[in-house]
Amino acid sequence: MLIVRVLLCLGTLANFITFSIGQEISDSDEEVFFDIDISLDENAFFDIDSGANVDNFFTGDQELEEESSANSPYAITGSFRQNFTYGIAIPNEFFSRQKKGMEKINSELFLQVQGRPSNNTKIKINGLVDYDWGSWENDAYSLGGSEVNFELKDFFIDVTSDSGLWIRLGNQIVARGEIESVKISDIVNPIDISSPGQVEFKDIRIRVPALFVSTPIGNATTEIIVTNDAGSDKLGTTQSGSAFDYSILTDQIGIILPEGVSILSEDKEPSKSWETVARVNYKLNGGDISFIGGEINWNQNSLHAVKESIPLIFEYQFDRVKVAGISGNLVRGDYLLKYEAALNDGRKFQSTDPLTPWIDGREVVTGAGLEYNGLGDIVLSVEVNNSNILDYSNQISRDENTTGFILQARWSGFNDLLSLYGSFNQLSGDQSTISTVFVEYDLTDDLKLDGRLILYDASSQSDLFYTFKDQDVLKASIKYSF
């Protein structure tokens, strides 16, 4: 049953891995152009400020406003980043790299166009050109053999009215929720966990084509988000034998099958391509509270049917899940309390019998966090999360209750030129852990250097990171913005 438990952990990894690991402590690329609430911490810089009113909505980037007034209503910005990843441990025989050495050399060119066609409209278009300089072959890192990849990211238009109505249409991120260590009410965008702990925070959420509508109603702000073909979480790399090739795990399912039994997997399209989420946010004295509800396609598929044939056909599909939840925060002095809870109705959970479809169930996910910033430039935080399966049976391979946590510390000094970040994250229901130390230094306003150490650990073969526990790396990058 070890492989069954490992596959189960893989299927739920996206719910219980922190967004904060591997993030940049500050990133101006996404902090401009529209109002974003960054008063609490940098982790909210993707969040559309539901409390923004029309009067201040278009004042997010003063430099762009001044340039637009004097010259053109449009501006072109961008950045170039050179990344280096060095493996400091020796992975097992399943991976291409089996000794210490350079894991990856990567270059990224980010370009963005943003502007104001009229007083009540704005547009934003950006994309990323990515190039890997080589790969690990013949017991060494070799240059060449790579292709240039282009990814369209934001591509939307904003429209507002004097009444407070705000509409955004296009490829976008709608970040929600308070807890970093688990996805609870942040259910709009899939996430990229192809390299856990190594994906930049600004890139961890995957843009989706969506219609976002926000309007004030009394003392509340109401939102409706509708998406179509939003896709699923990115759960691995495409290159065989690469650092986080999850097919290494899924291929091992054959080990637990009866002798002579073989399988063929088929992925079915979701029964419905659209998803919808509604949210009501109330501003309180020293905090806020939000209520959220939606009908979505779960971002990892599950085994829906086993067809009798030779070989057996495993039919995988995305669960159609109804979500109802609550989230909020409260500031008292130097303390920030964050909390979330949600009921996920319609999920399937892996069976102890690998040859049977997964079992229908409901799940309650909760999380709470406490942040303290009373030590000068130091911010300390702790979060705990829990998942509970309602109507639990012993035919479900996962435990009824699973818990995880994350500890974090941040420091900035020298006029915010130097920043340090550290975290320790234990996945929910698993003994797998990720430890991170990150440092960033601003050489100039346009040039930044950063480095990070990322360590993986696991205690038993049933833990998700047991196969990947020797993928520890040192990462460094230099970024020039223009």
C-alpha positions in Angstrom: 0.0 0.0 0.0 3.0 2.3 0.1 2.7 3.4 -3.5 -1.1 3.9 -3.1 -0.4 6.4 -0.3 2.3 8.1 -2.3 -0.1 8.6 -5.2 -2.7 9.9 -2.9 -0.2 12.5 -1.6 0.6 13.4 -5.2 -3.1 14.0 -5.9 -3.5 16.3 -3.0 -0.1 18.1 -3.1 -1.6 21.2 -4.6 -3.9 21.7 -1.6 -1.2 21.5 1.0 1.9 23.1 -0.2 2.6 26.7 0.6 2.6 29.5 -1.9 5.2 31.4 0.0 8.1 29.1 -0.5 10.5 30.3 -3.2 8.9 33.7 -3.5 10.5 37.0 -4.0 10.2 39.2 -1.0 9.2 42.0 -3.3 8.4 42.2 -6.9 7.4 45.4 -8.5 6.3 43.8 -11.8 2.9 42.9 -10.4 2.5 45.7 -7.9 1.8 48.4 -10.5 -1.1 49.3 -12.8 -4.1 48.6 -10.7 -4.7 49.1 -7.0 -3.6 46.1 -4.9 -3.8 45.9 -1.2 -0.2 45.5 0.0 -0.8 47.0 3.5 -0.5 43.7 5.3 2.3 41.8 3.5 3.8 41.1 0.1 1.9 37.9 -0.2 -1.2 39.8 -1.2 0.4 41.5 -4.2 -1.6 39.3 -6.6 -4.9 40.1 -4.9 -7.5 42.3 -6.5 -8.4 44.8 -3.8 -12.1 44.2 -3.3 -12.4 47.2 -1.1 -11.0 49.6 -3.7 -13.4 52.3 -4.9 -13.6 53.9 -8.3 -12.0 57.1 -7.2 -8.7 55.4 -6.3 -8.9 52.4 -8.5 -6.8 53.9 -11.3 -4.1 55.4 -9.0 -2.0 52.3 -8.5 1.1 53.4 -10.5 1.8 57.1 -10.1 4.8 57.0 -12.5 2.7 55.5 -15.2 0.0 58.1 -14.6 2.6 61.0 -15.0 4.2 59.5 -18.0 0.8 58.8 -19.6 -0.4 62.4 -19.0 2.8 63.9 -20.5 3.4 61.5 -23.4 1.3 58.5 -24.2 -1.6 56.6 -22.5 0.5 53.4 -22.9 3.7 52.1 -21.4 6.0 49.2 -22.1 8.0 47.6 -19.3 9.9 44.4 -18.8 12.7 42.5 -17.1 15.4 40.0 -17.9 16.4 37.3 -15.4 19.2 34.9 -15.5 18.7 31.8 -13.2 21.1 29.2 -12.0 20.2 26.0 -10.1 22.8 23.8 -8.5 22.1 20.4 -7.0 23.9 19.9 -3.7 22.7 16.4 -3.0 22.8 13.1 -4.9 19.4 11.9 -6.2 18.5 8.3 -6.6 18.8 6.2 -9.7 15.5 7.2 -11.2 16.8 10.7 -12.1 19.1 11.8 -14.9 21.4 13.7 -12.5 22.9 11.2 -10.0 25.7 13.4 -8.6 26.1 16.9 -7.4 26.2 19.5 -10.1 24.5 22.1 -12.2 20.8 21.3 -12.4 19.5 24.1 -14.6 20.6 27.3 -16.4 17.6 29.3 -17.4 16.9 32.8 -18.9 13.6 34.6 -18.8 12.5 37.7 -20.7 9.3 39.4 -19.4 7.6 42.0 -21.5 4.4 44.0 -20.6 2.2 46.6 -22.2 -0.3 48.5 -20.2 -2.3 51.6 -20.8 -5.5 53.5 -20.6 -7.7 53.6 -23.8 -10.1 55.9 -22.0 -10.7 57.4 -18.5 -12.7 54.3 -17.4 -10.8 51.5 -19.1 -7.4 50.0 -18.8 -5.6 47.1 -20.6 -2.8 44.9 -19.6 -0.9 42.4 -21.7 2.3 40.5 -20.8 4.1 37.4 -21.5 7.3 35.4 -20.7 9.9 34.1 -23.1 11.8 31.3 -21.4 14.9 29.4 -22.5 16.7 26.5 -20.8 20.3 26.4 -21.8 20.7 22.6 -21.5 20.0 19.5 -19.6 21.6 16.7 -17.7 22.9 14.1 -20.1 25.7 11.4 -20.0 26.5 12.1 -16.4 27.0 15.9 -16.9 25.1 19.1 -17.6 25.3 19.7 -21.3 24.4 22.9 -23.2 22.2 22.9 -26.2 19.2 20.9 -27.4 16.6 23.3 -26.0 13.8 25.4 -27.5 12.6 28.9 -26.8 9.2 28.8 -25.0 6.6 31.6 -24.9 3.8 31.9 -22.4 1.1 34.5 -22.5 0.2 35.6 -19.0 -2.0 38.6 -18.3 -4.3 39.6 -21.2 -7.3 41.6 -19.9 -9.3 44.8 -20.0 -10.7 46.6 -17.0 -13.8 48.8 -17.1 -15.2 50.8 -14.2 -18.1 53.1 -13.6 -18.8 56.0 -11.2 -21.2 53.7 -9.3 -18.4 51.4 -8.2 -19.0 48.7 -10.8 -15.7 47.0 -11.9 -15.4 44.5 -14.7 -12.3 42.6 -15.8 -12.4 40.3 -18.9 -9.6 38.2 -20.1 -6.7 36.0 -19.0 -6.1 36.9 -15.3 -5.3 36.0 -11.7 -8.0 36.3 -9.0 -6.2 35.5 -5.8 -8.3 35.0 -2.7 -7.8 33.6 0.8 -5.7 34.4 3.8 -3.7 31.2 4.5 -0.5 30.5 2.6 0.1 26.9 3.6 -3.1 25.5 2.1 -5.7 26.2 -0.6 -9.1 26.8 0.9 -11.0 29.7 -0.6 -8.3 30.5 -3.2 -10.1 28.3 -5.7 -10.1 30.3 -9.0 -6.6 29.7 -10.4 -4.7 26.4 -10.7 -1.2 26.5 -9.5 2.2 25.4 -10.7 3.9 22.9 -8.4 6.1 21.2 -11.0 9.1 22.1 -8.8 7.7 22.5 -5.3 9.3 25.4 -3.4 11.3 26.5 -6.5 8.6 28.2 -8.6 8.6 32.0 -8.2 5.7 33.3 -6.2 4.6 35.6 -9.0 4.4 32.5 -11.3 2.8 30.0 -9.0 -0.8 30.8 -9.9 -1.7 29.9 -13.5 -3.8 32.6 -15.4 -7.3 31.6 -16.5 -9.7 33.1 -19.0 -12.3 34.7 -16.8 -15.0 37.3 -16.4 -14.6 39.2 -13.1 -17.4 41.5 -11.9 -17.2 43.5 -8.6 -19.7 46.0 -7.2 -20.4 47.6 -3.8 -23.7 46.7 -2.1 -24.2 48.7 1.1 -21.3 48.0 3.4 -20.1 45.0 1.4 -18.3 44.3 -1.9 -19.8 41.5 -4.0 -17.8 39.6 -6.7 -18.7 37.1 -9.3 -16.0 35.2 -11.3 -16.9 33.0 -14.2 -14.2 30.9 -16.0 -14.1 28.5 -19.0 -11.6 25.8 -19.7 -9.5 27.0 -16.7 -7.3 23.9 -16.8 -5.6 22.0 -13.9 -2.7 22.2 -11.6 0.7 21.8 -13.2 2.0 18.7 -11.5 5.3 17.9 -13.0 7.9 18.4 -15.7 7.7 17.0 -19.2 11.4 15.9 -19.4 11.9 12.3 -18.3 14.3 11.9 -15.4 14.2 15.6 -14.5 14.3 16.8 -10.9 10.5 16.5 -10.3 9.4 13.9 -12.9 6.3 12.7 -11.1 5.8 10.0 -13.7 8.4 8.1 -11.7 5.8 7.7 -9.0 2.8 7.0 -11.2 4.8 4.4 -13.2 5.4 2.4 -10.0 1.7 1.7 -9.7 2.4 -1.5 -11.6 4.3 -2.8 -8.5 1.1 -3.2 -6.5 -1.1 -4.8 -9.3 -1.9 -8.5 -9.3 0.5 -10.6 -11.4 -0.4 -10.5 -15.1 -2.6 -7.4 -14.8 -1.8 -4.4 -16.9 -3.5 -1.0 -17.2 -4.1 1.7 -19.6 -5.0 5.3 -18.5 -7.5 7.5 -20.2 -8.2 11.1 -19.3 -11.7 12.4 -19.8 -12.7 16.0 -20.3 -14.6 17.6 -17.4 -18.4 17.1 -17.6 -18.7 20.9 -17.5 -16.1 23.3 -18.8 -17.3 26.4 -16.9 -16.7 27.3 -13.3 -18.3 30.0 -11.2 -17.3 31.6 -7.9 -19.1 34.3 -5.8 -17.7 36.2 -2.9 -19.0 38.9 -0.5 -16.5 40.9 1.5 -17.2 43.0 4.5 -14.7 45.5 5.9 -14.5 45.4 9.7 -12.8 47.5 12.4 -9.2 46.3 12.0 -9.9 43.5 9.5 -12.4 42.0 7.1 -14.4 38.9 6.6 -15.5 37.2 3.4 -18.0 34.5 2.4 -17.3 32.5 -0.7 -19.3 29.9 -2.7 -18.7 28.2 -6.0 -19.0 25.3 -8.3 -15.6 24.3 -9.8 -13.7 21.5 -11.4 -11.2 20.1 -8.9 -7.7 20.9 -10.2 -6.4 17.3 -9.9 -8.2 14.4 -11.6 -9.3 11.2 -9.9 -10.1 7.6 -10.9 -13.8 7.6 -11.9 -14.1 4.2 -13.5 -12.3 0.9 -14.2 -13.3 -0.7 -17.5 -13.0 -4.4 -17.8 -10.7 -5.1 -20.8 -7.3 -6.3 -21.6 -5.5 -4.3 -20.5 -7.7 -2.7 -17.8 -8.7 0.9 -18.7 -8.4 3.4 -15.8 -10.7 6.3 -16.6 -9.6 9.6 -14.9 -11.7 12.7 -14.7 -11.9 16.0 -12.8 -14.4 16.0 -9.9 -17.2 18.6 -10.0 -17.1 20.2 -6.6 -19.3 22.7 -4.8 -17.4 24.9 -2.3 -18.7 27.0 0.5 -16.3 28.9 2.8 -15.4 31.8 5.0 -12.1 33.7 5.4 -10.9 36.8 7.2 -8.3 38.6 9.2 -8.1 40.7 12.3 -5.3 43.2 13.3 -4.7 43.9 16.9 -1.6 45.9 17.7 1.4 44.0 16.4 -0.6 40.8 15.7 -2.4 39.7 12.6 -4.8 36.8 12.9 -5.8 35.0 9.7 -8.4 32.2 9.3 -10.2 30.2 6.6 -12.6 27.3 6.4 -14.4 25.6 3.6 -16.6 22.6 2.8 -15.7 20.8 -0.5 -18.7 18.7 -1.6 -18.2 16.3 -4.5 -14.6 15.2 -4.1 -13.4 11.7 -4.6 -10.8 10.0 -2.3 -8.5 7.2 -3.3 -9.6 3.7 -2.3 -7.4 1.2 -0.5 -8.1 -1.2 -3.5 -6.1 0.2 -6.4 -8.4 -1.6 -8.9 -11.6 0.2 -7.9 -12.8 3.8 -8.5 -12.2 6.4 -5.9 -14.8 7.0 -3.3 -17.2 9.9 -3.1 -16.9 12.2 -0.1 -17.0 15.6 1.4 -14.1 17.4 3.0 -13.8 20.2 5.5 -10.5 22.2 5.3 -9.6 24.7 7.9 -6.6 26.9 8.5 -5.5 29.6 11.0 -2.4 31.8 11.1 -0.8 34.3 13.5 1.7 36.9 12.4 3.8 39.1 14.7 5.6 42.3 13.5 6.6 43.9 16.8 10.3 43.2 16.5 11.4 46.1 14.3 12.0 44.9 10.8 11.4 41.2 11.6 8.0 39.5 10.9 7.3 36.1 12.4 4.4 33.9 11.5 2.9 30.4 12.1 0.1 28.6 10.3 -1.7 25.3 11.0 -4.1 23.6 8.6 -6.4 20.6 8.9 -8.4 18.4 6.5 -11.3 16.2 7.7 -13.2 13.8 5.5 -16.9 13.6 6.5 -18.6 10.2 6.4 -15.2 8.6 6.5 -14.8 4.8 5.9 -11.9 2.4 6.2 -12.1 1.9 2.4 -10.5 5.3 1.9 -6.7 5.1 1.8 -6.1 8.5 3.4 -6.4 9.2 7.1 -9.7 10.8 8.2 -7.9 13.8 9.7 -4.6 15.3 8.4 -2.7 18.3 9.6 0.2 20.4 8.4 1.9 23.6 9.4 4.4 26.3 8.3 6.8 28.5 10.2 8.1 31.7 8.6 10.4 34.6 9.4 11.2 37.7 7.3 13.6 40.5 7.8 14.4 43.6 5.8 17.0 46.3 6.5 19.5 48.8 5.0 16.6 50.9 3.7 14.9 47.8 2.4 17.9 47.0 0.2 18.5 43.6 1.8 15.8 41.1 2.6 16.0 37.7 4.3 13.3 35.0 4.4 13.2 31.6 6.0 10.4 28.9 6.2 9.8 25.4 7.3 6.7 23.7 5.9 5.4 20.2 6.7 2.8 19.0 4.3 -0.6 18.0 5.6 -1.0 14.3 6.4 2.6 13.6 5.4 6.0 13.7 7.0 7.4 15.4 3.9 9.0 18.8 4.6 10.4 21.8 2.7 12.9 24.2 4.3 13.9 27.4 2.6 16.3 30.2 3.2 16.1 33.2 0.8 18.2 36.4 0.5 17.6 39.3 -1.9 19.8 42.4 -2.4 18.9 45.5 -4.5 22.1 46.7 -6.2 20.1 49.5 -7.8 16.5 50.3 -8.4 16.6 48.2 -11.5 19.1 45.5 -10.7 18.5 42.7 -8.1 20.5 39.7 -6.9 19.0 36.8 -5.0 19.9 33.4 -3.7 18.1 30.6 -1.9 18.7 27.2 -0.4 15.9 24.7 -0.6 16.0 21.4 1.3 13.5 18.5 1.0 13.1 15.7 3.5 10.8 12.7 4.2 10.9 10.0 6.9 9.3 7.0 5.2 8.7 5.5 1.8 5.0 6.5 2.0 5.9 10.2 2.1 5.5 12.2 -1.0 9.1 13.6 -1.0 10.8 10.3 -0.2 11.7 9.8 -3.8 12.6 13.5 -4.2 14.3 14.0 -0.8 17.7 14.4 -2.4 16.7 17.1 -4.8 18.2 19.8 -2.5 19.4 22.8 -4.5 21.1 26.2 -4.3 19.5 28.8 -6.6 20.8 32.2 -7.7 19.5 34.8 -10.1 20.2 38.3 -11.3 17.3 40.4 -12.5 17.3 43.6 -14.5 14.1 45.6 -14.9 13.5 48.2 -17.6 
